[in-house]
Amino acid sequence: MHLNHAPDAPRGADITFDQFLAVDIRMGTVLSAEPFPEARKPAFKLVIDFGPAIGVKKSSAQITDRYALEDLPGRQVAAVVNFPPRQIGKFMSEVLTLGFGDADGAVILFSPDRAVPDGSRLF
């Protein structure tokens, strides 16, 4: 499946509120970030704490254009936590870290403007 991330992409198909609720989007804090040189597209390996209910999960994130490794620990990020894990090379990505494409197509992380508890669910 290929998604069009451009700002002028057509609107997605209508869904029900229950379908929206099926996508479990939670807030977590990045504990660590490291290079992921084996990835086909430039990416970082993130370890993210989603609080006691979800726990600590790993994610591959294609955010190398706008973020430095040292700036990521301590940053809160949103992620889908109920997709099946996905094997990316030798790395198992357990959550989908969320972001938006900027004017150049680089990923900008989706995060709150104020701190919220890790594990908070988007609604």
Residue, then its C-alpha position, 0 to 999 in steps of 0.5 A: m500500500h502506498l500513501n500519498h503524503a503530499p499536502d494536496a493529496p485527496r481526502g481519504a475515504d469516510i470511516t466510522f467513529d468505531q473504525f477511528l477508535a480501532v487505531d490506538i494512538r498513544m503518546g510516549t517518550v523517546l528513551s534512546a535513538e541510534p543510527f539504522p544504517e541497514a535500512r533501505k531509506p535513511a532512518f533511526k531506531l527509536v526506543i519509546d516508553f509508552g507507560p505501564a499499560i503499553g510498555v517500552k517499544k521499538s520503532s524505525a523512524q524515517i526522520t533523519d532529515r530534520y532530527a539529530l540523534e542527540d535531540l530525540p531522547g526525552r522528546q514525546v512522540a505519538a505512535v500507533v501501538n496496535f499494528p502488528p510488528r514489522q520486520i525491517g531488515k534485522f530490526m523489529s519495529e513494534v509501533l508506527t511513529l507518526g509525523f507529517g511531511d513538511a514542504d520538502g517532504a521531510v517527516i516532522l514528528f507529531s508531538p504535543d505542545r505540552a507534556v502529557p502522561d506517557g501512554s495517553r491515548l489520542f481522542 
